[in-house]
C-alpha cells in the first residue's frame, strides 16, 4: 500500500477551525473509581445474576513493556470487549518540575534528560529555548545546525524503540532485534559527542556543550547512507505479514476532532488527518531553512500511525543530510562570557576567564525577571516549556508540557468497544514514555 496515496489535502489547523470540535469533558474520560463504579452498577440484559453477567474489572499492569515505564490500566470487560478503561499513573513520579526550583538554570539541563529518556536532547532544547528567550541570547548558526542534526537523530532513536517494542507486543520479535541493531550505532554516536549513551546533557543554554569529534560527521553520514535500506527491511518483515496487518488495520481509531479535543499532538494527531508539525508551522533552531515533508493520514488507526512514523524516519534522514551538507563554520556557543562557561584553554592563561568560570559554577547567572515559553516537535509530539524567572540565578517555576500525558488521555477513546488484545496494540501505537507522564 502506498503511503503517499493516503495523504489528504492540507488541513487548516488554526484556532478558528476548532470551534466545532468536542471538548475533553464531552468525551467523558473515566478515572479508576468511575470504571469500578460502572461495573458495580452494571445492568446486564439477564438481570443482576453474577453467573449470567460477564462484566468484570481487570488490572493490566502496573507493568507493560510497550509503555517504556510503569502503567496500570483498569479495564471493565464484557467478555473480552473493553467497556471502559482508565489509566492509573504516578508509579514513576520524580518531582522534576519542583526540583528545578532548587537548581541553577544550567543545573536543570540534566533533569530534563530524564523526562523522555529516549530523546533527551529534545528535552534539553525545549528548556534551553525558553531560557534563551529570557536572556535574549543569539545562538550561532553552527550551533543551530548541530541542534537540528541531533534532534532528528533523537527522533530516529525514539522511533526505533517504538517500532521494536510495538512489533514485539504483536509477536514480531525479529523486528525488535533489528531495530536495536541500528539503535546501538546511534547510541555510540551520542556517546562520542557527549560522553553518555542516554542522559547526554549535550544541548546547553546558549548552544551545545562541545564541538563534535573530527570524524563524527563522517560516521553519521555513513549511518544515514545505509539506514533507509534498514527501514525497507523492517517494512519487508511487517507490511505483507497478514497477522501484523489484521492486528493494526482498523484498530484504535480516533478522529481528528477528538484528537484535538484531547490535546493529542505528534504522529497520533497527524495520523488522524490534522496536518500540524511544530518544525514547519512554528519553526525554531533554523528549521525554516530545511526542506522536508510532513506525512499525514486520514485513517486514524494503529496502521496509519505505524505507516506515518516509518515515513517520518525517512524524512529525518533527509533533514540530517541537509544539516551535514550545510553545516557552517563558527562558534558553537553564544558570545556571553557571564553566562557561557569559558573555554578550558582560556582558563589556563586568562585570569578573567577563570573568574567567570568560578562565578558561573558556584553562583550561577541571574536571568532577567519575566516568563517565557518554547515549543518543539519532539518524537512523541509537541513539547512545551514554561519558565518563570524572578531575577535570581534559580528559576521561580519550570513547567513541562509533554505530548505523552495528553496522548495517554486519548487511550480510552481508542480502545472502547475493542477486544482486550487490541488494547496492547493501541498502547504500542501511541508511543508513550511514563517518565514524561510521571515527571
C-alpha positions as CSV (number, residue, x, y, z in Angstrom):
1,X,0.0,0.0,0.0
2,X,1.5,3.4,-1.0
3,X,1.6,5.8,1.9
4,X,1.5,8.8,-0.4
5,X,-1.9,7.7,-1.6
6,X,-3.2,8.1,1.9
7,X,-2.1,11.7,2.3
8,X,-5.0,14.1,2.5
9,X,-5.1,17.7,1.4
10,X,-3.6,20.1,3.9
11,X,-6.0,20.9,6.8
12,X,-6.1,24.3,8.3
13,X,-5.2,23.9,12.0
14,X,-5.6,27.5,13.2
15,X,-7.8,28.2,16.2
16,X,-10.6,29.5,14.0
17,X,-11.4,25.9,12.8
18,X,-11.6,24.4,16.2
19,X,-14.9,25.8,17.4
20,X,-17.0,22.8,16.4
21,X,-14.6,20.3,17.9
22,X,-15.6,18.4,21.1
23,X,-14.2,19.3,24.4
24,X,-12.3,16.8,26.5
25,X,-15.2,16.9,29.1
26,X,-17.6,15.8,26.4
27,X,-15.6,12.7,25.9
28,X,-16.3,11.6,29.5
29,X,-12.8,10.2,30.2
30,X,-13.2,7.9,33.2
31,X,-10.9,7.6,36.2
32,X,-10.3,4.4,38.1
33,X,-13.2,4.9,40.5
34,X,-15.6,5.5,37.6
35,X,-14.6,2.2,36.0
36,X,-15.1,0.3,39.2
37,X,-18.4,2.0,39.9
38,X,-19.7,1.4,36.4
39,X,-19.1,-2.3,36.8
40,X,-20.6,-2.4,40.3
41,X,-23.8,-1.0,38.9
42,X,-23.7,-2.7,35.5
43,X,-27.1,-3.8,34.3
44,X,-27.0,-7.0,32.2
45,X,-29.9,-7.9,30.0
46,X,-30.3,-11.1,32.0
47,X,-30.5,-9.2,35.3
48,X,-28.0,-8.9,38.1
49,X,-27.3,-12.6,38.4
50,X,-23.4,-12.8,38.6
51,X,-23.5,-16.1,36.7
52,X,-25.0,-14.5,33.6
53,X,-23.2,-11.2,33.9
54,X,-19.8,-11.4,32.1
55,X,-18.6,-7.9,33.1
56,X,-15.5,-7.8,35.2
57,X,-12.7,-5.4,36.2
58,X,-9.2,-6.4,35.1
59,X,-5.9,-4.8,36.1
60,X,-3.5,-4.6,33.2
61,X,-0.2,-3.7,34.7
62,X,1.2,-1.9,36.5
63,X,3.9,-3.1,34.2
64,X,3.7,-3.4,30.5
65,X,6.6,-3.5,28.0
66,X,5.2,-1.2,25.3
67,X,4.9,1.8,27.7
68,X,8.6,2.0,28.4
69,X,7.6,2.6,32.0
70,X,5.1,1.6,34.7
71,X,1.4,2.0,33.8
72,X,-1.7,0.4,35.3
73,X,-4.8,0.2,33.2
74,X,-8.1,-0.6,35.0
75,X,-10.3,-2.1,32.3
76,X,-14.0,-3.0,32.5
77,X,-14.6,-6.0,30.3
78,X,-17.7,-7.6,29.0
79,X,-16.3,-10.9,27.9
80,X,-13.2,-9.8,26.0
81,X,-14.6,-6.5,24.9
82,X,-13.5,-3.3,26.7
83,X,-16.5,-1.4,28.1
84,X,-14.4,1.4,29.7
85,X,-10.8,2.0,30.6
86,X,-8.9,4.2,32.9
87,X,-5.1,4.7,33.1
88,X,-3.7,4.8,36.6
89,X,-0.4,6.7,36.6
90,X,2.1,8.0,39.2
91,X,4.3,5.0,39.8
92,X,7.4,6.8,38.4
93,X,6.7,10.2,40.0
94,X,10.0,12.1,40.3
95,X,9.0,15.7,41.1
96,X,11.4,17.0,38.4
97,X,9.5,20.3,37.9
98,X,9.7,21.1,41.7
99,X,13.3,20.1,41.8
100,X,14.1,22.7,39.1
101,X,13.3,25.5,41.5
102,X,16.3,24.4,43.7
103,X,18.8,24.3,40.9
104,X,20.8,27.0,39.0
105,X,19.4,27.4,35.4
106,X,22.3,25.4,34.0
107,X,21.8,22.6,36.5
108,X,18.3,22.0,35.2
109,X,19.6,20.5,32.0
110,X,20.5,17.1,33.4
111,X,17.0,16.9,34.9
112,X,15.4,17.4,31.5
113,X,17.3,14.4,30.2
114,X,15.3,12.2,32.4
115,X,11.8,13.1,31.3
116,X,11.6,11.4,27.9
117,X,14.7,9.4,28.2
118,X,14.5,8.1,24.6
119,X,15.0,11.7,23.3
120,X,17.0,13.6,26.0
121,X,18.4,16.2,23.7
122,X,14.9,17.2,22.6
123,X,14.1,17.9,26.3
124,X,17.4,19.9,26.6
125,X,16.5,22.0,23.6
126,X,12.9,22.8,24.7
127,X,14.2,24.1,28.1
128,X,17.2,25.9,26.6
129,X,15.0,27.8,24.1
130,X,12.8,29.2,26.8
131,X,15.7,30.4,29.0
132,X,17.4,31.8,25.9
133,X,14.3,33.9,25.2
134,X,14.6,35.4,28.7
135,X,18.3,36.0,28.3
136,X,17.9,37.3,24.7
137,X,20.8,35.2,23.5
138,X,21.7,35.0,19.9
139,X,22.6,31.4,19.1
140,X,25.4,30.9,16.4
141,X,24.3,29.3,13.2
142,X,26.7,26.3,13.6
143,X,25.1,25.5,17.0
144,X,21.7,25.7,15.4
145,X,22.6,23.2,12.7
146,X,24.2,20.9,15.2
147,X,21.0,21.1,17.3
148,X,18.8,20.2,14.3
149,X,21.1,17.3,13.4
150,X,20.8,15.7,16.8
151,X,17.1,16.5,17.1
152,X,16.5,14.3,14.1
153,X,18.9,11.6,15.2
154,X,17.0,11.5,18.5
155,X,13.8,11.1,16.5
156,X,15.2,8.1,14.8
157,X,16.4,6.7,18.1
158,X,12.9,7.1,19.7
159,X,11.1,5.7,16.7
160,X,13.4,2.7,16.6
161,X,12.5,1.9,20.2
162,X,8.8,2.4,19.4
163,X,8.9,0.1,16.4
164,X,10.9,-2.6,18.1
165,X,8.7,-2.8,21.2
166,X,5.5,-2.3,19.3
167,X,6.3,-5.2,17.0
168,X,7.4,-7.4,19.9
169,X,4.0,-6.7,21.6
170,X,2.3,-8.1,18.5
171,X,4.6,-11.1,18.4
172,X,7.3,-10.0,15.8
173,X,10.4,-10.5,17.8
174,X,12.8,-10.3,14.9
175,X,12.0,-6.6,14.2
176,X,12.9,-5.8,17.8
177,X,16.3,-7.2,17.4
178,X,16.9,-5.4,14.0
179,X,15.7,-2.0,15.4
180,X,18.1,-2.3,18.4
181,X,20.9,-3.2,16.0
182,X,20.6,0.3,14.4
183,X,19.9,2.0,17.7
184,X,23.2,0.7,19.0
185,X,25.0,2.7,16.4
186,X,23.1,5.8,17.3
187,X,24.0,5.2,21.0
188,X,27.6,5.2,20.0
189,X,27.2,8.4,18.1
190,X,25.6,10.1,21.2
191,X,28.3,8.7,23.4
192,X,31.0,10.1,21.1
193,X,29.6,13.6,21.1
194,X,28.6,13.9,24.8
195,X,30.3,11.1,26.7
196,X,26.9,9.4,27.5
197,X,24.8,7.0,25.7
198,X,21.4,8.2,27.0
199,X,21.4,11.1,29.5
200,X,23.5,13.2,27.2
201,X,23.0,16.8,28.6
202,X,24.6,17.9,25.3
203,X,22.5,20.9,24.4
204,X,23.1,23.7,26.8
205,X,21.8,27.2,27.4
206,X,23.5,29.3,24.6
207,X,24.5,26.5,22.3
208,X,26.0,23.0,22.7
209,X,28.4,21.7,25.3
210,X,31.4,20.8,23.0
211,X,32.5,20.6,19.4
212,X,31.7,17.1,17.8
213,X,34.8,14.9,17.3
214,X,36.5,15.3,13.9
215,X,35.3,12.1,12.4
216,X,31.8,12.1,13.9
217,X,30.0,13.8,10.9
218,X,31.5,11.1,8.6
219,X,30.2,8.4,11.0
220,X,26.8,10.0,11.0
221,X,26.8,10.3,7.2
222,X,27.8,6.6,6.8
223,X,24.9,5.6,9.2
224,X,22.4,7.7,7.2
225,X,23.5,6.2,3.9
226,X,22.5,2.7,5.0
227,X,19.6,3.5,7.2
228,X,16.9,3.8,4.5
229,X,17.6,0.3,3.4
230,X,17.1,-0.8,7.1
231,X,13.7,0.9,7.1
232,X,12.8,-1.0,3.9
233,X,13.9,-4.2,5.7
234,X,11.6,-3.5,8.6
235,X,8.7,-2.9,6.2
236,X,9.6,-6.1,4.3
237,X,9.1,-8.1,7.5
238,X,5.9,-6.4,8.5
239,X,3.8,-4.8,5.7
240,X,2.9,-8.1,4.0
241,X,2.5,-10.0,7.2
242,X,-1.2,-10.9,7.5
243,X,-1.1,-11.1,11.3
244,X,0.6,-7.7,11.6
245,X,-1.9,-6.1,9.1
246,X,-5.0,-7.6,10.7
247,X,-3.9,-6.6,14.2
248,X,-3.3,-3.0,13.2
249,X,-5.7,-2.1,10.4
250,X,-9.0,-0.6,11.7
251,X,-7.9,-0.8,15.3
252,X,-7.7,2.1,17.8
253,X,-9.5,4.7,15.7
254,X,-9.6,8.3,16.8
255,X,-10.9,11.2,14.7
256,X,-9.0,14.4,14.2
257,X,-11.7,16.3,16.1
258,X,-11.4,14.0,19.1
259,X,-7.6,14.1,19.0
260,X,-7.6,17.9,19.1
261,X,-10.2,18.0,21.9
262,X,-8.0,15.6,24.0
263,X,-4.8,17.6,23.3
264,X,-3.1,14.9,21.2
265,X,-0.1,16.0,19.1
266,X,2.6,14.5,17.0
267,X,2.2,11.3,15.0
268,X,-1.1,10.2,16.5
269,X,-2.6,13.6,15.6
270,X,-1.2,13.6,12.1
271,X,-2.4,10.0,11.6
272,X,-5.9,11.3,12.3
273,X,-5.8,13.8,9.4
274,X,-4.6,17.0,11.2
275,X,-1.6,18.5,9.3
276,X,0.4,20.2,12.1
277,X,4.1,20.0,12.8
278,X,5.8,22.5,15.0
279,X,9.1,22.3,13.0
280,X,7.2,23.6,9.9
281,X,4.4,25.7,11.4
282,X,6.3,27.3,14.3
283,X,10.0,26.8,13.3
284,X,12.8,27.0,15.8
285,X,16.6,26.5,15.7
286,X,16.6,27.2,12.0
287,X,14.2,24.6,10.9
288,X,12.8,27.1,8.4
289,X,16.0,26.5,6.3
290,X,15.3,22.8,5.8
291,X,13.0,21.1,3.3
292,X,11.0,18.1,4.5
293,X,7.6,16.7,4.1
294,X,5.1,16.2,6.9
295,X,3.4,12.8,6.5
296,X,-0.4,12.8,7.2
297,X,-3.1,10.1,7.0
298,X,-6.8,10.3,7.4
299,X,-7.3,6.7,8.6
300,X,-6.7,7.5,12.4
301,X,-6.0,3.8,13.3
302,X,-2.9,1.9,14.6
303,X,-2.0,1.0,11.0
304,X,-1.9,4.7,10.0
305,X,0.3,5.6,13.0
306,X,2.7,2.8,12.0
307,X,3.0,4.0,8.4
308,X,3.3,7.6,9.4
309,X,6.2,7.0,11.7
310,X,8.0,4.9,9.2
311,X,7.8,7.8,6.7
312,X,8.9,10.2,9.4
313,X,12.1,8.3,9.8
314,X,12.9,8.8,6.1
315,X,12.2,12.5,6.4
316,X,14.5,12.7,9.4
317,X,17.3,11.1,7.4
318,X,16.8,13.8,4.7
319,X,16.9,16.6,7.3
320,X,20.1,15.2,8.8
321,X,21.8,15.0,5.5
322,X,20.8,18.6,4.8
323,X,22.3,19.6,8.1
324,X,25.6,17.9,7.3
325,X,25.8,19.3,3.8
326,X,25.1,22.9,5.0
327,X,27.0,22.8,8.3
328,X,28.5,26.2,8.7
329,X,31.8,27.1,10.5
330,X,31.9,29.2,13.5
331,X,31.2,29.2,17.2
332,X,29.1,26.6,19.0
333,X,28.0,28.8,21.9
334,X,26.7,32.3,22.2
335,X,29.1,35.2,22.9
336,X,28.0,35.8,26.5
337,X,31.0,35.3,28.9
338,X,29.0,35.9,32.1
339,X,26.5,33.1,31.1
340,X,28.5,30.6,29.0
341,X,31.4,28.7,30.6
342,X,34.7,29.9,29.0
343,X,37.0,27.6,27.0
344,X,39.2,25.5,29.3
345,X,42.3,26.5,27.4
346,X,41.4,30.2,28.1
347,X,41.0,29.4,31.8
348,X,44.7,28.3,31.9
349,X,46.0,31.6,30.5
350,X,43.4,34.3,31.3
351,X,42.5,35.3,34.8
352,X,39.2,36.9,33.7
353,X,38.1,33.6,32.1
354,X,39.0,31.7,35.3
355,X,37.0,34.2,37.4
356,X,33.9,33.9,35.1
357,X,34.1,30.1,35.3
358,X,34.3,30.2,39.1
359,X,31.4,32.5,39.5
360,X,29.1,30.7,37.0
361,X,29.8,27.3,38.6
362,X,29.4,28.5,42.2
363,X,26.8,31.2,41.9
364,X,25.0,30.6,38.6
365,X,23.9,33.5,36.5
366,X,21.0,35.8,37.0
367,X,18.2,35.7,34.5
368,X,16.0,38.8,33.9
369,X,12.6,38.6,35.6
370,X,9.9,37.5,33.3
371,X,8.3,34.5,31.8
372,X,8.9,32.6,28.5
373,X,7.6,29.6,26.7
374,X,9.0,27.4,24.0
375,X,7.6,24.7,21.7
376,X,9.3,22.0,19.8
377,X,8.3,18.9,17.8
378,X,9.6,16.1,19.9
379,X,9.3,12.5,18.6
380,X,6.2,11.9,20.6
381,X,4.6,15.2,19.7
382,X,4.5,18.8,20.8
383,X,6.7,19.6,23.9
384,X,6.3,23.0,25.6
385,X,8.3,24.6,28.4
386,X,7.1,27.4,30.6
387,X,9.9,29.1,32.6
388,X,9.3,31.9,35.1
389,X,12.2,34.0,36.4
390,X,12.2,36.2,39.5
391,X,15.5,37.8,38.6
392,X,17.7,35.4,40.5
393,X,20.0,32.6,39.5
394,X,17.4,29.9,40.0
395,X,14.1,29.5,38.2
396,X,11.0,30.5,40.1
397,X,8.9,28.0,38.1
398,X,9.5,25.4,35.4
399,X,6.6,23.6,33.8
400,X,6.9,21.0,31.1
401,X,4.0,20.1,28.8
402,X,4.8,16.7,27.2
403,X,2.8,15.1,24.5
404,X,2.7,11.7,26.3
405,X,0.2,12.8,29.0
406,X,-2.4,14.1,26.6
407,X,-1.9,11.1,24.3
408,X,-2.5,8.7,27.1
409,X,-5.7,10.6,27.9
410,X,-7.0,9.5,24.5
411,X,-6.4,5.8,25.1
412,X,-9.9,5.2,26.4
413,X,-11.4,6.7,23.3
414,X,-9.3,4.5,21.1
415,X,-9.9,1.3,23.0
416,X,-13.6,1.4,23.9
417,X,-15.5,-1.4,22.3
418,X,-12.4,-3.2,21.2
419,X,-11.0,-6.6,22.3
420,X,-8.5,-6.6,25.1
421,X,-5.9,-7.9,22.7
422,X,-6.4,-4.7,20.7
423,X,-5.6,-2.6,23.8
424,X,-2.0,-3.9,23.7
425,X,-1.7,-2.8,20.0
426,X,-3.1,0.6,20.7
427,X,-0.8,1.2,23.7
428,X,2.2,0.5,21.4
429,X,0.9,2.7,18.7
430,X,0.5,5.9,20.8
431,X,4.2,5.6,21.9
432,X,4.3,7.0,25.4
433,X,7.1,7.1,28.0
434,X,6.0,7.1,31.6
435,X,9.0,9.2,32.6
436,X,7.4,12.1,30.8
437,X,3.9,11.4,32.2
438,X,5.0,11.0,35.8
439,X,7.7,13.7,35.8
